[in-house]
């Protein structure tokens, strides 16, 4: 009986085999864990890269105001009415080109108007190219585009009159929205510069 107990306690042959199996199991588990961690890291890195490129594309498509905001009036005086707004825009430094019209003549850039009494989406506007424009409809680096908003007296209810704060938002297809916030003076002339 002692001999049998000694034989059962002697695990020299089994310990090497068990150690090898456990070692292989640890290596397999570690390899699977490392693969999942690397895959997750690669996936998140790719998503971060896409977000950075999308952000850069948004910034590159932005416009900025160049000069003053000019308003024209149909009636003048203390009860005057603003009929149009004129302002000049250009690309930001290093920005990409912005399509001001598409092939069918519909505007890609949308202008919205708002004041304390109303919000008017997609107001009518036209573009005049200034300086060294190359003849296409793209606002490119070094070009200036004069935006003319006309017919406000027909589009707004109530009309844009004296002492009124208003905002015109220029929304390009890509890039930041350019918000022009101005206040009309207490007396309206036929043409005014709203700094």
C-alpha positions in Angstrom: 0.0 0.0 0.0 2.9 2.4 0.8 4.3 1.6 -2.6 1.0 2.6 -4.3 0.8 5.8 -2.3 4.4 6.7 -3.3 3.6 6.0 -6.9 0.5 8.2 -6.9 2.4 11.0 -5.2 5.2 10.9 -7.7 4.0 13.3 -10.4 7.2 13.8 -12.3 5.9 12.7 -15.7 2.6 14.5 -15.4 4.0 17.8 -14.2 5.9 18.4 -17.4 2.9 17.6 -19.6 0.6 19.8 -17.5 3.0 22.7 -17.6 3.3 22.5 -21.4 -0.5 22.5 -21.7 -0.9 25.4 -19.4 1.9 27.3 -21.1 0.3 26.8 -24.5 -3.1 27.9 -23.2 -1.5 31.1 -21.8 0.2 31.8 -25.1 -3.1 31.3 -27.1 -5.1 33.5 -24.7 -2.4 36.2 -24.8 -2.3 36.1 -28.6 -6.1 36.4 -28.9 -6.1 39.3 -26.4 -3.2 41.1 -28.2 -5.0 40.7 -31.6 -8.2 42.1 -30.2 -6.4 45.1 -28.6 -4.5 45.8 -31.8 -7.7 45.6 -33.9 -9.5 48.0 -31.6 -6.5 50.3 -31.6 -6.3 50.3 -35.4 -10.1 50.9 -35.7 -10.0 53.9 -33.3 -6.9 55.3 -35.0 -8.7 55.1 -38.4 -11.8 56.8 -37.0 -9.6 59.6 -35.5 -7.9 60.1 -38.8 -11.3 60.4 -40.6 -12.5 62.9 -38.0 -9.3 65.0 -38.4 -9.6 65.0 -42.2 -13.3 66.0 -42.0 -12.5 68.8 -39.7 -9.7 70.1 -42.0 -12.1 70.0 -44.9 -14.7 72.0 -42.9 -12.2 74.7 -42.0 -10.8 74.9 -45.5 -14.3 75.7 -46.9 -14.8 78.8 -44.8 -15.4 82.4 -45.9 -14.7 85.7 -44.2 -16.1 89.2 -44.5 -13.9 91.6 -46.4 -14.9 95.2 -45.9 -18.1 96.7 -44.6 -21.7 95.8 -44.8 -23.6 98.3 -47.0 -27.4 98.6 -46.8 -29.7 100.3 -49.4 -33.1 101.8 -48.6 -36.4 102.2 -50.5 -37.6 104.9 -48.1 -35.4 107.2 -45.9 -35.8 109.0 -42.7 -36.9 107.9 -39.2 -39.5 105.6 -40.8 -37.2 104.3 -43.5 -37.1 100.7 -44.9 -34.1 98.7 -45.8 -34.4 97.0 -49.2 -31.0 95.4 -49.7 -27.7 94.4 -48.1 -24.3 94.3 -49.9 -21.1 92.8 -48.5 -17.9 91.2 -49.9 -16.5 87.8 -49.0 -13.3 85.9 -49.7 -11.9 82.6 -48.7 -10.0 82.2 -45.4 -6.2 82.0 -45.8 -5.3 78.6 -47.3 -9.0 77.7 -47.8 -10.4 75.6 -50.5 -12.7 76.9 -53.3 -16.4 77.5 -52.6 -19.0 77.0 -55.3 -21.3 80.0 -55.2 -23.6 78.6 -57.9 -24.2 75.2 -59.5 -24.7 74.4 -63.2 -28.5 75.0 -63.1 -28.1 78.4 -61.6 -29.3 77.4 -58.1 -27.2 78.7 -55.2 -25.1 76.2 -53.3 -24.5 78.8 -50.6 -27.7 79.6 -48.6 -28.3 83.0 -47.0 -30.7 83.2 -44.0 -32.1 86.3 -42.3 -33.2 86.7 -38.7 -34.2 89.5 -36.3 -36.2 89.6 -33.1 -39.5 89.3 -35.1 -38.8 86.7 -37.8 -36.6 84.2 -39.5 -36.5 83.9 -43.2 -34.6 81.0 -44.8 -32.9 81.0 -48.2 -33.3 84.7 -49.1 -32.6 85.8 -52.6 -29.1 86.9 -53.4 -26.8 87.5 -56.4 -23.0 87.6 -56.8 -20.8 90.1 -58.5 -17.1 89.2 -59.0 -14.6 91.8 -58.1 -10.9 92.3 -59.0 -9.0 89.3 -60.5 -11.8 86.8 -60.7 -11.1 84.1 -63.3 -14.6 83.8 -64.7 -15.9 80.6 -63.1 -18.4 80.3 -60.2 -15.8 79.2 -57.6 -14.7 81.6 -54.9 -11.0 80.7 -54.9 -7.9 82.0 -53.1 -7.3 85.7 -54.0 -10.8 86.3 -55.4 -13.5 88.6 -54.0 -17.2 88.1 -54.4 -19.7 90.8 -53.7 -23.0 89.4 -52.4 -26.1 91.4 -53.0 -29.2 90.6 -51.1 -32.1 92.4 -52.7 -35.9 92.6 -52.2 -35.9 92.5 -48.4 -38.9 94.8 -48.4 -40.9 92.0 -50.1 -39.4 89.1 -48.2 -39.7 90.5 -44.6 -42.8 91.1 -42.5 -42.4 93.5 -40.7 -39.9 95.4 -42.9 -36.4 96.0 -41.7 -36.5 99.5 -40.3 -34.8 101.7 -37.8 -33.0 100.5 -34.6 -33.3 96.9 -35.6 -30.6 94.3 -34.9 -30.5 91.6 -37.6 -28.3 88.7 -38.7 -27.6 87.4 -42.1 -26.1 83.9 -42.1 -24.0 82.8 -45.1 -24.0 79.0 -45.1 -21.6 77.4 -47.6 -22.1 73.7 -48.4 -18.9 72.9 -46.4 -17.3 75.0 -43.7 -18.2 77.4 -41.0 -21.3 79.7 -41.2 -20.4 83.4 -41.6 -22.8 85.4 -39.4 -23.1 89.1 -40.2 -24.8 90.8 -37.2 -25.6 94.5 -37.6 -28.0 97.1 -36.2 -29.7 99.7 -38.3 -29.4 103.3 -37.2 -32.2 105.6 -35.9 -32.3 107.5 -39.2 -32.0 105.7 -42.6 -30.3 107.2 -45.6 -30.6 105.7 -49.1 -27.1 104.1 -48.8 -25.4 103.4 -45.4 -22.3 101.7 -44.2 -23.0 99.5 -41.2 -19.4 98.9 -39.9 
